Amino acid sequence: MTTDSRKESIPIVITDDSPDTSGGNSKFPSRKQSMKPAGGMGRRKSIMKLSGTTALAGRRLTKALLDLPEEQSSIANKPKVRMENTYKMAPDEDTTFIPWKVRNAVLDIFKEHLSSVSYDNKTAGKQCCDLAQMIRNRVRNMDFPRYKIICNVIIGQCSEQGLEVASRCLWDDKFDNYTCIEYKNHSLFAIAMVHGIFFE
């Protein structure tokens, strides 16, 4: 006994895209047809038409071809400098990180920029970033070659509260060092922690 395994073909009904004018007798009056009549050009295109610049603005390749502006960081534009190996495992004499020199420099910066400043919680964050950058630049200009300088600044309001600040660092205790500087005026206090880590 044999069975016919062929499936019956289901006929596809192709209707016109024109609106229904038969008075609502259509089974699916609001459904859009996805195919055009037999005499048409095939399936209806489902691609949104956009202007040239709008359609291509999201693609990086076309940005480069159209010469559209693209943000670039200063690090990417900075030329790479190839340095020779020195094979130094320790700093030279009289070039180690000296905490008291850094401390005096940081106190000068605090006195110059915070002596007459009142605490404001809206600008304290930006002040911390600016002071940390100033301190880092000042310490880098000192004679500490091959040292990485890490600076953290904390600013708070003087309201008779208690505060504890702690830091941890993995380093070589022979050559690496740090200093912590506190400053206080009539309205705020500032704490700076500067670490000098020798870069082998």
C-alpha positions as CSV (number, residue, x, y, z in Angstrom):
1,M,0.0,0.0,0.0
2,T,1.5,3.3,-1.1
3,T,0.6,6.7,0.1
4,D,1.1,9.9,-1.8
5,S,3.5,12.1,0.2
6,R,3.1,15.2,-2.0
7,K,1.5,18.2,-0.3
8,E,-1.2,20.1,-1.9
9,S,-0.1,23.5,-3.0
10,I,-1.9,26.4,-1.3
11,P,-3.0,29.1,-3.7
12,I,-1.8,32.6,-2.9
13,V,-4.5,35.3,-3.4
14,I,-3.0,38.6,-4.6
15,T,-5.2,41.6,-4.1
16,D,-4.9,45.1,-5.2
17,D,-3.3,47.7,-2.9
18,S,-6.2,50.1,-3.6
19,P,-8.5,50.9,-0.7
20,D,-11.5,48.7,-0.1
21,T,-14.7,50.3,-1.5
22,S,-17.0,47.3,-1.2
23,G,-18.6,48.5,2.0
24,G,-16.5,46.6,4.5
25,N,-17.0,43.1,3.2
26,S,-13.3,42.3,3.2
27,K,-12.2,39.9,5.9
28,F,-9.1,42.0,6.8
29,P,-9.9,45.5,5.8
30,S,-7.0,47.1,7.7
31,R,-4.3,44.7,6.8
32,K,-1.7,45.9,4.2
33,Q,-0.8,43.7,1.4
34,S,2.9,42.6,1.2
35,M,2.8,41.7,-2.4
36,K,1.9,43.7,-5.5
37,P,-0.4,42.4,-8.3
38,A,0.9,39.9,-10.8
39,G,1.7,42.6,-13.3
40,G,3.8,44.6,-10.8
41,M,7.5,44.6,-9.9
42,G,7.3,41.8,-7.3
43,R,7.4,42.4,-3.5
44,R,6.8,45.9,-2.2
45,K,9.9,47.5,-0.9
46,S,10.0,47.9,2.9
47,I,13.1,50.3,3.0
48,M,12.5,53.7,4.5
49,K,13.6,56.5,2.2
50,L,16.0,59.0,3.8
51,S,18.1,61.8,2.6
52,G,21.7,61.0,1.7
53,T,23.3,62.7,4.7
54,T,20.7,61.3,7.2
55,A,20.9,57.8,5.9
56,L,24.7,57.7,5.9
57,A,25.5,59.6,9.0
58,G,25.3,56.6,11.3
59,R,28.0,54.6,9.4
60,R,31.7,55.2,10.2
61,L,32.9,54.2,6.8
62,T,30.6,56.7,5.1
63,K,31.6,59.3,7.6
64,A,35.2,59.0,6.4
65,L,34.1,59.0,2.8
66,L,31.9,62.0,3.2
67,D,34.5,63.8,5.3
68,L,32.0,64.4,8.1
69,P,33.4,65.6,11.4
70,E,34.2,62.9,13.9
71,E,35.4,63.4,17.5
72,Q,39.0,62.4,18.2
73,S,40.7,62.4,21.5
74,S,44.0,64.2,22.1
75,I,45.6,60.9,23.0
76,A,45.0,59.6,19.5
77,N,46.5,62.7,17.9
78,K,49.6,62.6,20.2
79,P,52.6,61.2,18.3
80,K,54.1,58.0,19.8
81,V,57.6,58.3,21.0
82,R,59.8,55.2,20.9
83,M,62.2,55.1,23.9
84,E,65.2,52.9,24.3
85,N,65.5,50.5,27.2
86,T,67.6,51.7,30.1
87,Y,67.5,48.5,32.1
88,K,67.3,50.5,35.3
89,M,65.8,48.8,38.3
90,A,66.4,51.7,40.7
91,P,66.4,55.5,40.5
92,D,69.6,57.5,40.3
93,E,71.0,59.1,43.4
94,D,69.3,62.3,44.6
95,T,66.3,61.6,42.3
96,T,64.1,59.6,44.6
97,F,60.6,60.8,45.6
98,I,61.1,63.2,48.5
99,P,57.9,63.7,50.5
100,W,58.7,66.9,52.3
101,K,59.5,68.7,49.0
102,V,56.1,67.6,47.6
103,R,54.4,68.6,50.8
104,N,55.7,72.2,50.7
105,A,54.6,72.5,47.0
106,V,51.1,71.2,47.7
107,L,50.7,73.5,50.7
108,D,51.6,76.5,48.5
109,I,48.9,75.4,45.9
110,F,46.3,75.1,48.7
111,K,47.1,78.5,50.2
112,E,47.0,80.1,46.8
113,H,43.7,78.7,45.6
114,L,41.7,77.9,48.7
115,S,42.6,80.7,51.2
116,S,39.4,82.7,50.5
117,V,37.2,80.1,49.0
118,S,33.9,79.0,50.7
119,Y,32.6,75.5,50.4
120,D,30.0,74.9,47.7
121,N,28.8,71.3,47.1
122,K,28.1,72.2,43.4
123,T,31.6,73.2,42.6
124,A,33.6,71.1,45.1
125,G,34.0,68.2,42.6
126,K,35.5,70.4,39.9
127,Q,37.8,72.0,42.5
128,C,39.1,68.6,43.4
129,C,39.8,67.7,39.8
130,D,41.5,71.1,39.1
131,L,43.7,70.9,42.3
132,A,44.7,67.4,41.6
133,Q,45.8,68.3,38.1
134,M,47.7,71.4,39.4
135,I,49.5,69.3,42.1
136,R,50.3,66.5,39.6
137,N,51.8,69.0,37.1
138,R,53.8,70.7,39.9
139,V,55.3,67.5,41.2
140,R,56.1,66.2,37.7
141,N,58.1,69.4,37.1
142,M,60.3,68.4,40.1
143,D,63.4,66.3,39.6
144,F,61.8,62.9,40.0
145,P,62.5,61.1,36.7
146,R,60.9,57.7,36.0
147,Y,58.3,58.2,38.7
148,K,54.6,57.9,38.1
149,I,52.7,60.6,40.1
150,I,49.3,59.7,41.5
151,C,47.3,62.5,43.2
152,N,43.9,62.4,45.1
153,V,42.2,65.4,46.5
154,I,39.3,65.5,48.9
155,I,37.3,68.7,49.8
156,G,34.7,68.8,52.5
157,Q,32.7,71.3,54.6
158,C,33.9,72.3,58.0
159,S,30.9,71.5,60.2
160,E,32.6,69.9,63.2
161,Q,32.2,66.4,61.8
162,G,34.6,63.5,62.0
163,L,36.4,62.1,58.9
164,E,38.8,59.2,58.4
165,V,40.7,58.8,55.1
166,A,42.7,55.7,54.2
167,S,44.6,54.5,51.2
168,R,46.4,51.4,50.1
169,C,49.1,50.9,47.5
170,L,51.2,48.0,46.3
171,W,54.8,49.3,45.9
172,D,58.5,48.9,46.6
173,D,59.2,50.4,50.0
174,K,62.8,51.1,49.0
175,F,62.1,53.6,46.2
176,D,58.3,54.4,46.3
177,N,56.8,56.9,48.8
178,Y,53.9,59.1,49.4
179,T,52.8,62.2,51.4
180,C,49.5,63.4,52.8
181,I,48.7,67.1,53.1
182,E,45.9,68.7,55.1
183,Y,44.6,72.2,54.7
184,K,41.8,74.1,56.4
185,N,40.2,77.5,56.1
186,H,37.1,79.2,57.6
187,S,34.7,77.1,55.5
188,L,36.3,74.0,54.1
189,F,39.1,71.5,54.5
190,A,41.2,69.8,51.8
191,I,43.2,66.6,51.9
192,A,45.7,65.7,49.2
193,M,47.5,62.3,48.9
194,V,50.4,62.2,46.5
195,H,52.0,58.9,45.6
196,G,55.3,58.6,43.8
197,I,55.8,55.1,42.2
198,F,59.1,54.3,40.5
199,F,58.5,53.0,37.0
200,E,61.1,50.3,36.2
